Amino acid sequence: MMNDRVVVRFAPSPTGYLHIGGARTAIFNWLFARKMGGKFILRIEDTDIDRSTEESIKGIIEGLQWLGITWDEGPYFQSQFIKEHLATAERLLKEGKAYKCFCTKEELEKKREQAKKRKTSILYDGACRDLSPDDVLERERAGIPYTIRLKVPRDPGGAVRFHDIVYGDIEKKYEDIEDFIIVRSNKTPLYVLSNAVDDIRDGITHIIRGQDGLANTPKQILIYQALGAPMPKFAHMPLTLDPKRAKISKRRHGEIVSIQFYREKGFLPWAMVNFLALLGWSTPDSRQIFSKQELIDAFSLEGINRSNSIFDIRKNDPKFFTDPKAISINAHYIRTMPLDELIPYVKEHLEKEGLWSDTYERDKREWFRKTIDLIRSRYHLLTDFVTLGRAYFSDDYPIDEKALKKNILKYPQLQKWFDELGERLEQTDEFSAHEVEKIIRDFADEKEVKVGVITNAIRTAITGQAVGPGLFDVLELIGKQRVIKRIKKAKDLFLEHK
C-alpha cells in the first residue's frame, strides 16, 4: 500500500544553471507538497558523468534557495544509488522479467534500417529475448558484451494504461514499445531504470514534471509493474515556449532563461515564483498576484493547463528585456511589499555598486527609509535603485541624454537662470517641499515661462532623469546643500554640449 502522505520530488540533472523550466517544475512540486501537508524531496540526477558538474549542482541549490523553495529531504544524489539500480536489474533478470542482449552495434544498426523500411517504431526485434540459458552462458564465456533489456509484455491487444491528472487517460500499446535497455553494456544503468528505482525507494506518490517526460512514462510504469511496486500518480505540465513557439532551452536562448539572470537583473525572489507559477497554471478567477500562503492555498494540479505556456522573451526590445508580465509583477512587489522586507534587497544592490553607506542604518536611517519609500513607486527592478536612483545616493550620476536635450539644452536662458534659482533657494530657512514649490512657482511666473519648463529642468539636473516622484518631495529629500550645488553646477552642461 502506498503511504497516504503526499511525497513529491524535484529531480534535476546538473548539466547547467537552474533553468526557468526546471524552477517551475520545482515550484509546482513544492506548492503541491505544502498544500497537501506532504513531503518535498530534492534529488540531483547526476549519473551523466560527462555533463554533470559541481558548479551546476551549486547553481541549482543556490537558485532554489534564492527562490525560497525549501525541501524536506535531500539533496540526494542519484549516483549514490547506482549499486541499488544495478541490483534491481539483476533481480529482474533472475525473475525472468529482463534479459541479456548480446547484439552488436552493427547488428542493431541493421535492425534499425530494416525497421525504417517497415515503417515501424520498433527498432529492436527481441532477437535475444528467448535465448536459452546455455546460449547466454556461451556468449558470456566468449566475453561478448551485453546490455540488459526489460521484457515488454506480449499480450495481444495489451497496453500500458494510466490516468494523467493534466492530460487525462493515456494508452500505449505493448506492440508499440520495444524491449528497452535498462543497463548499458558498460554496466551503467539508464535513466529510465534509475529514476523509477529512486522514486520507488523514496515513496514518491505523485510525479509532477514537464510534458516532455510523458514519452518515458509507459516504460517507467512497466518497470513499476515488473517490480510489483505501487504506482504513483502522474501530472505532466505543458511546455514553456518562446513567442515563436520554440521550446525554451539553455542551448537556444542562453542565460535569459536562467534563474541567476533574473536575480542579477533585480528581480525579487517571490515575484519570480509568482510569475513562474502562472506559466501553465491558473485559477478560475484568473488572479495574478499571490502571497506565499495564498498561492499554496490556491494551487491544485487540476489548475494546470493542457496548452503550452508562452514565456514572452523580448531579447531585442529596448523597453522590455524579458516577459513584460514578469517585470510588471516584480514592479508590483517593489511598490507594495513592506519596506523592512524590501530594504535588504536594495542594500545588496547598493553594496554591489559601491553606493551603500553604513549611515543608512544609523543616523541617516530615517532619510534612507523615506527615500526608498518615495522612489520605489516608479521602479520595476531592484537594479533601478542603483541606475535610475543613483543620484539619491551619490553626487556622481549620469544625466539621461534625451532628458538633457529636451529639458535643459532646449532653453539657453536656463544657463543664467540656474544660478539665480540656486541663490533664491539658498536664502530660504525652511527647505521643505511646500516652501521649495512656492519659490519655484514664483520664479517661473517672474520669468514668464510655464512652471513645467523650470521643474523639468530642475528634475533632470538634480536626478539625471526625466521622470520620477513628486519633484518637491524629491528636492526636500535630497536636501538643501546638495540641491543648490547641483542646480548651480547645471549651467556647465551648456558648455559641455556646445
Secondary structure as the mmCIF struct_conf table of DSSP 4:
data_model
#
loop_
_struct_conf.conf_type_id
_struct_conf.id
_struct_conf.beg_label_comp_id
_struct_conf.beg_label_asym_id
_struct_conf.beg_label_seq_id
_struct_conf.end_label_comp_id
_struct_conf.end_label_asym_id
_struct_conf.end_label_seq_id
BEND BEND1 ASP A 4 ARG A 5
STRN STRN1 VAL A 7 PHE A 10
BEND BEND2 THR A 15 TYR A 17
STRN STRN2 HIS A 19 HIS A 19
HELX_RH_AL_P HELX_RH_AL_P1 ILE A 20 MET A 36
TURN_TY1_P TURN_TY1_P1 GLY A 37 GLY A 37
STRN STRN3 LYS A 39 ILE A 44
TURN_TY1_P TURN_TY1_P2 ILE A 49 ARG A 51
HELX_RH_AL_P HELX_RH_AL_P2 GLU A 54 LEU A 67
TURN_TY1_P TURN_TY1_P3 GLY A 68 GLY A 68
BEND BEND3 ASP A 72 ASP A 72
STRN STRN4 GLU A 73 PHE A 77
HELX_RH_3T_P HELX_RH_3T_P1 GLN A 78 PHE A 81
HELX_RH_AL_P HELX_RH_AL_P3 ILE A 82 LYS A 94
TURN_TY1_P TURN_TY1_P4 GLU A 95 GLY A 96
BEND BEND4 LYS A 97 LYS A 97
STRN STRN5 ALA A 98 CYS A 101
HELX_RH_AL_P HELX_RH_AL_P4 LYS A 105 ARG A 118
TURN_TY1_P TURN_TY1_P5 LYS A 119 LYS A 119
BEND BEND5 SER A 121 SER A 121
TURN_TY1_P TURN_TY1_P6 ALA A 127 ASP A 130
HELX_RH_AL_P HELX_RH_AL_P5 PRO A 133 ARG A 141
TURN_TY1_P TURN_TY1_P7 ALA A 142 GLY A 143
STRN STRN6 THR A 147 LEU A 150
TURN_TY1_P TURN_TY1_P8 PRO A 156 GLY A 157
STRN STRN7 ALA A 159 ASP A 164
TURN_TY1_P TURN_TY1_P9 ILE A 165 TYR A 167
STRN STRN8 GLY A 168 LYS A 173
HELX_RH_3T_P HELX_RH_3T_P2 TYR A 174 ASP A 176
BEND BEND6 ILE A 177 ILE A 177
STRN STRN9 ILE A 181 VAL A 183
TURN_TY1_P TURN_TY1_P10 SER A 185 ASN A 186
BEND BEND7 LYS A 187 LYS A 187
STRN STRN10 PRO A 189 PRO A 189
HELX_RH_AL_P HELX_RH_AL_P6 TYR A 191 ARG A 201
TURN_TY1_P TURN_TY1_P11 ASP A 202 GLY A 203
STRN STRN11 HIS A 206 GLY A 210
HELX_RH_3T_P HELX_RH_3T_P3 GLN A 211 ASN A 216
HELX_RH_AL_P HELX_RH_AL_P7 THR A 217 LEU A 227
TURN_TY1_P TURN_TY1_P12 GLY A 228 GLY A 228
HELX_LH_PP_P HELX_LH_PP_P1 ALA A 229 PRO A 232
STRN STRN12 LYS A 233 MET A 237
HELX_LH_PP_P HELX_LH_PP_P2 PRO A 238 LEU A 239
STRN STRN13 THR A 240 LEU A 241
TURN_TY1_P TURN_TY1_P13 PRO A 243 LYS A 244
BEND BEND8 ARG A 245 ARG A 245
HELX_LH_PP_P HELX_LH_PP_P3 ALA A 246 ALA A 246
STRN STRN14 LYS A 247 LYS A 247
HELX_LH_PP_P HELX_LH_PP_P4 ILE A 248 ILE A 248
HELX_RH_AL_P HELX_RH_AL_P8 LYS A 250 HIS A 253
HELX_RH_3T_P HELX_RH_3T_P4 GLY A 254 VAL A 257
STRN STRN15 SER A 258 SER A 258
HELX_RH_AL_P HELX_RH_AL_P9 ILE A 259 LYS A 265
TURN_TY1_P TURN_TY1_P14 GLY A 266 GLY A 266
HELX_RH_AL_P HELX_RH_AL_P10 PRO A 269 ALA A 277
TURN_TY1_P TURN_TY1_P15 LEU A 278 LEU A 278
BEND BEND9 LEU A 279 GLY A 280
STRN STRN16 TRP A 281 TRP A 281
TURN_TY1_P TURN_TY1_P16 PRO A 284 ASP A 285
HELX_RH_AL_P HELX_RH_AL_P11 LYS A 292 ALA A 298
HELX_RH_3T_P HELX_RH_3T_P5 LEU A 301 GLY A 303
STRN STRN17 ILE A 304 ILE A 304
BEND BEND10 ARG A 306 SER A 307
HELX_LH_PP_P HELX_LH_PP_P5 ASN A 308 ASN A 308
STRN STRN18 SER A 309 ILE A 310
TURN_TY1_P TURN_TY1_P17 LYS A 315 ASN A 316
BEND BEND11 PRO A 318 LYS A 319
BEND BEND12 PHE A 321 THR A 322
HELX_RH_AL_P HELX_RH_AL_P12 PRO A 324 THR A 336
BEND BEND13 MET A 337 MET A 337
HELX_RH_AL_P HELX_RH_AL_P13 LEU A 339 LYS A 352
TURN_TY1_P TURN_TY1_P18 GLU A 353 GLY A 354
HELX_RH_3T_P HELX_RH_3T_P6 ASP A 358 GLU A 361
TURN_TY1_P TURN_TY1_P19 ARG A 362 LYS A 364
HELX_RH_AL_P HELX_RH_AL_P14 ARG A 365 ILE A 375
HELX_RH_3T_P HELX_RH_3T_P7 ARG A 376 ARG A 378
BEND BEND14 HIS A 380 LEU A 381
HELX_RH_3T_P HELX_RH_3T_P8 LEU A 382 PHE A 385
TURN_TY1_P TURN_TY1_P20 VAL A 386 GLY A 389
HELX_RH_AL_P HELX_RH_AL_P15 ARG A 390 PHE A 393
BEND BEND15 ASP A 395 ASP A 395
HELX_RH_AL_P HELX_RH_AL_P16 GLU A 401 LEU A 404
HELX_RH_PI_P HELX_RH_PI_P1 LYS A 405 LEU A 409
TURN_TY1_P TURN_TY1_P21 LYS A 410 LYS A 410
TURN_TY1_P TURN_TY1_P22 PRO A 412 GLN A 413
HELX_RH_AL_P HELX_RH_AL_P17 LEU A 414 GLN A 427
BEND BEND16 ASP A 429 ASP A 429
HELX_RH_AL_P HELX_RH_AL_P18 ALA A 433 LYS A 447
TURN_TY1_P TURN_TY1_P23 GLU A 448 GLU A 448
BEND BEND17 VAL A 449 VAL A 449
HELX_RH_AL_P HELX_RH_AL_P19 VAL A 451 THR A 463
BEND BEND18 GLY A 464 GLY A 464
BEND BEND19 ALA A 466 ALA A 466
BEND BEND20 PRO A 469 PRO A 469
HELX_RH_AL_P HELX_RH_AL_P20 LEU A 471 ILE A 478
HELX_RH_AL_P HELX_RH_AL_P21 LYS A 480 LYS A 489
TURN_TY1_P TURN_TY1_P24 ALA A 490 LYS A 491
HELX_RH_AL_P HELX_RH_AL_P22 ASP A 492 GLU A 496
TURN_TY1_P TURN_TY1_P25 HIS A 497 HIS A 497
#
